[in-house]
Structures are given as structure tokens and as C-alpha cells.
């Protein structure tokens, strides 16, 4: 009896093993077939993608080339606010040498004129300064640094090169019958109208010590200008 059960168990075990083997082989053949189909599809897609004709409209870009002249001659006009002596017209000329692409040296000569103080306007007293003493002149030397080159767009298809720079320097201010050492801080914005002509916009602070009104102090004299410069 026991031998009969053993034979039945072995027969069932062998049948199960054979069935599992056949099932596994069928699954393997199905997976292999599916893999071959996917590879064929991928190859077909890749081949088709490689044959896509992309029509690109290429444009010719012409860069605006600036001349490499190192010398600059300019004239500026604007307003100088002389501390305690009103705001008055300002006229200056400058000559610059561009040492490198970023650094330049600039010599400037300028003239303006001081007005009346508030004290002179409110109180009937003799003028603090004569007409000759109210004349102001400045000459000095600055070192400049070109900080942010860029472009100004005037419409969709038209642009001009531009440049922002800062300057630090010193010189002498002749005012109220005296010569005063002056520190100059400036910021300039230039737009290149052509490769040899620029339109300049500037703001400066001329700092010097004074005691004209009877008080020793450091005066800040703000200057706003615009003008043109010629490169050669």
C-alpha cells in the first residue's frame, strides 16, 4: 500500500515538473518574441528620426565693429549746483586716452559761475563775492573704468552700442579768489551713434573744502551734463 502511494506521489511530482518546464519554456519564447518586436520598432523609429529634414532659416549676423582709435575729444554742457551759490550753467571740454579696453585717462577743463547765497537774497548786505570771484573754473585728471558694455535698442531691428563707466580723479577749482584741491567722482553713460561719435550723459560730484560763508566745511557740488565726443 505504501509503495502504491509512493508511485502515485512520484508520478504527480514528475508531471508537475514537466508541466512547469513546458510553461517556463513557453513564457521564455513569448518574452523573446516580444523583445524582438520592440527592437525592430525602436530601430525603425530611430531610422525614421535620422531621416527627418529640418528646414532651418539661417540668418547672417553682422556685428557692429567699433574703430580702435585710442584718443577722445569731447565737449559737454549742463548744470553745476554750487553749494550755497545756486545752480548755474556748466561748459567743459575733455581729452581722453584709452589705455586698454577697460581703463582710460581723461583731462578736463570746465567753467561755471556762482550765484547769490540765501543770506544775500534775504538781507540787504554787500555782496560776499565780486563778479570776478563768482567765476568758477576747474581743471583736473580722472582715471576711468568701463564697467558695463551693452546695447540700446531703438526699435525691433535697430540697436546702438552703449557703455557705462565710472571715474575717480582730482584737480583744482578756482572760486571766490582761491584755489581749492578738488576730488571728482563721476559716472558716464555713452551711446555710440557711429564708430567715431558718441552721445554722453554724465553725473559728477566735485568735492572741496570751503569757508566762504564763514564756516569751514566740505562742499559737494553736483554736476549733470550731456554732450558729444569724437574718437580718433
C-alpha positions as CSV (number, residue, x, y, z in Angstrom):
1,X,0.0,0.0,0.0
2,X,2.8,2.3,0.9
3,X,4.6,1.6,-2.3
4,X,1.5,2.4,-4.3
5,X,1.2,5.9,-2.6
6,X,4.9,6.5,-3.3
7,X,4.5,5.7,-7.0
8,X,1.4,7.9,-7.2
9,X,3.3,10.8,-5.5
10,X,6.3,10.4,-7.7
11,X,4.1,10.3,-10.8
12,X,2.3,13.6,-9.7
13,X,5.7,15.2,-8.9
14,X,7.2,14.3,-12.3
15,X,4.0,15.5,-14.0
16,X,4.2,18.9,-12.2
17,X,7.9,19.3,-13.0
18,X,7.3,18.6,-16.7
19,X,4.3,21.0,-16.7
20,X,6.3,23.8,-15.1
21,X,9.2,23.2,-17.6
22,X,6.8,23.4,-20.5
23,X,5.2,26.6,-19.1
24,X,8.6,28.3,-18.5
25,X,9.8,27.5,-22.0
26,X,6.6,29.0,-23.5
27,X,7.0,32.1,-21.4
28,X,10.6,32.5,-22.5
29,X,9.7,32.1,-26.1
30,X,6.9,34.7,-25.7
31,X,9.3,37.2,-24.0
32,X,12.0,36.7,-26.7
33,X,9.4,37.3,-29.4
34,X,8.2,40.5,-27.7
35,X,11.8,41.7,-27.3
36,X,12.5,41.2,-31.0
37,X,9.4,43.2,-31.9
38,X,10.4,46.1,-29.6
39,X,13.9,46.1,-31.0
40,X,12.5,46.2,-34.6
41,X,10.2,49.1,-33.7
42,X,12.9,51.1,-32.0
43,X,15.3,50.6,-35.0
44,X,12.5,51.7,-37.3
45,X,11.8,54.8,-35.2
46,X,15.4,55.7,-34.9
47,X,16.0,55.3,-38.7
48,X,13.0,57.4,-39.4
49,X,14.1,60.1,-36.9
50,X,17.5,60.3,-38.5
51,X,16.0,61.0,-41.9
52,X,13.9,64.0,-40.8
53,X,14.7,67.0,-42.9
54,X,14.8,70.1,-40.7
55,X,14.4,73.3,-42.7
56,X,16.2,76.0,-40.6
57,X,16.1,79.6,-41.8
58,X,19.7,80.7,-41.1
59,X,20.4,84.4,-40.8
60,X,23.7,86.2,-41.3
61,X,24.5,88.3,-38.2
62,X,26.8,91.2,-38.8
63,X,28.5,92.5,-35.6
64,X,28.9,96.3,-35.3
65,X,32.6,96.7,-35.2
66,X,33.9,99.8,-33.5
67,X,37.1,101.6,-34.6
68,X,40.1,101.0,-32.3
69,X,41.2,104.7,-32.0
70,X,42.6,105.4,-28.6
71,X,42.0,109.2,-28.3
72,X,38.8,111.0,-27.4
73,X,37.9,114.7,-27.6
74,X,34.6,115.8,-26.2
75,X,32.5,118.8,-25.2
76,X,29.8,118.8,-22.5
77,X,27.2,121.3,-21.2
78,X,24.8,121.2,-18.3
79,X,24.3,122.5,-14.8
80,X,26.6,122.8,-11.8
81,X,25.0,123.1,-8.4
82,X,27.5,125.1,-6.3
83,X,26.7,124.6,-2.7
84,X,25.3,127.8,-1.2
85,X,25.6,129.6,-4.6
86,X,22.7,128.3,-6.6
87,X,22.8,126.2,-9.8
88,X,24.3,127.7,-12.9
89,X,25.3,126.7,-16.5
90,X,28.3,124.5,-17.0
91,X,30.6,124.1,-20.0
92,X,33.5,121.7,-20.2
93,X,35.9,120.1,-22.7
94,X,37.9,117.0,-22.2
95,X,40.7,114.9,-23.8
96,X,41.0,111.2,-23.0
97,X,43.4,108.5,-23.8
98,X,42.1,104.9,-23.7
99,X,44.9,102.9,-22.2
100,X,43.2,99.5,-22.6
101,X,39.7,98.2,-23.4
102,X,38.7,99.0,-19.8
103,X,40.9,101.8,-18.5
104,X,41.3,105.3,-19.7
105,X,42.7,108.7,-18.5
106,X,40.8,111.9,-19.0
107,X,41.9,115.5,-18.6
108,X,39.1,118.1,-18.2
109,X,38.7,121.9,-18.2
110,X,35.4,123.5,-17.2
111,X,33.8,126.8,-16.4
112,X,30.7,127.9,-14.5
113,X,29.6,130.8,-12.3
114,X,28.3,131.1,-8.8
115,X,25.0,132.9,-8.0
116,X,23.9,134.6,-4.8
117,X,23.6,132.9,-1.4
118,X,20.3,132.8,0.5
119,X,21.8,135.3,3.0
120,X,22.5,137.8,0.3
121,X,18.9,137.5,-1.0
122,X,17.2,137.9,2.3
123,X,19.4,140.5,3.9
124,X,20.4,143.8,2.4
125,X,24.1,143.4,2.8
126,X,27.1,144.0,0.4
127,X,27.8,141.0,-1.9
128,X,30.0,138.3,-0.4
129,X,31.9,138.0,-3.7
130,X,32.6,140.2,-6.7
131,X,31.5,139.3,-10.1
132,X,35.1,138.1,-10.9
133,X,35.3,136.0,-7.8
134,X,32.0,134.3,-8.7
135,X,33.5,132.8,-11.8
136,X,34.4,129.2,-11.3
137,X,36.9,127.2,-13.3
138,X,38.1,123.6,-12.9
139,X,40.9,121.5,-14.3
140,X,41.9,118.0,-13.4
141,X,42.7,114.5,-14.4
142,X,40.5,111.4,-13.9
143,X,41.1,107.6,-14.3
144,X,38.0,105.9,-15.8
145,X,36.9,102.3,-15.9
146,X,34.4,100.9,-18.5
147,X,32.1,98.8,-16.4
148,X,29.1,97.6,-18.4
149,X,29.2,97.5,-22.2
150,X,25.8,96.9,-23.8
151,X,23.3,97.9,-26.4
152,X,20.4,100.4,-26.8
153,X,17.5,99.1,-28.9
154,X,15.7,101.8,-30.9
155,X,13.0,99.6,-32.5
156,X,13.0,96.0,-33.4
157,X,15.8,95.9,-35.9
158,X,18.0,98.8,-34.9
159,X,20.4,98.9,-32.0
160,X,23.3,101.1,-30.9
161,X,26.3,100.1,-28.8
162,X,26.5,101.7,-25.3
163,X,28.9,101.8,-22.4
164,X,28.7,102.7,-18.7
165,X,31.8,103.9,-16.9
166,X,32.9,105.3,-13.6
167,X,35.7,107.8,-12.9
168,X,37.8,108.9,-10.0
169,X,40.2,111.8,-10.0
170,X,41.3,115.1,-8.7
171,X,42.2,118.6,-9.7
172,X,41.9,122.3,-8.8
173,X,38.9,124.5,-8.5
174,X,39.3,128.3,-8.7
175,X,36.5,130.0,-7.0
176,X,36.0,133.0,-4.6
177,X,39.5,134.2,-5.3
178,X,41.1,131.0,-4.1
179,X,42.3,127.7,-5.5
180,X,40.9,124.6,-3.8
181,X,42.1,121.0,-4.2
182,X,39.1,119.0,-5.6
183,X,38.2,115.3,-5.6
184,X,36.0,114.3,-8.5
185,X,33.6,111.3,-8.7
186,X,31.9,110.7,-12.0
187,X,29.6,108.3,-13.8
188,X,29.1,108.4,-17.5
189,X,26.8,106.7,-20.0
190,X,27.8,106.7,-23.7
191,X,25.8,105.8,-26.7
192,X,27.8,105.1,-29.9
193,X,26.0,107.0,-32.7
194,X,28.7,105.9,-35.1
195,X,32.0,104.1,-34.8
196,X,33.7,107.5,-34.1
197,X,31.0,109.6,-32.4
198,X,29.3,109.2,-29.0
199,X,26.5,110.9,-27.2
200,X,27.5,111.2,-23.5
201,X,25.3,111.6,-20.4
202,X,27.2,112.3,-17.1
203,X,26.8,113.0,-13.4
204,X,29.7,114.2,-11.2
205,X,30.4,115.4,-7.7
206,X,33.1,118.0,-7.2
207,X,34.2,117.9,-3.5
208,X,36.4,120.6,-1.9
209,X,36.8,122.4,1.4
210,X,35.5,125.9,1.7
211,X,34.9,128.7,4.3
212,X,33.3,131.3,2.1
213,X,30.3,131.7,4.3
214,X,32.4,131.8,7.4
215,X,32.1,128.1,8.2
216,X,34.8,125.6,7.4
217,X,33.1,122.6,5.7
218,X,33.4,120.2,2.9
219,X,31.1,121.1,0.0
220,X,29.6,118.7,-2.5
221,X,28.9,120.3,-5.9
222,X,26.7,118.2,-8.1
223,X,27.0,118.4,-11.9
224,X,24.7,117.0,-14.6
225,X,25.8,117.1,-18.2
226,X,25.3,115.9,-21.7
227,X,27.4,116.2,-24.8
228,X,29.3,114.6,-27.6
229,X,32.7,113.0,-28.0
230,X,34.8,112.4,-31.1
231,X,37.2,109.4,-31.4
232,X,40.3,109.5,-33.5
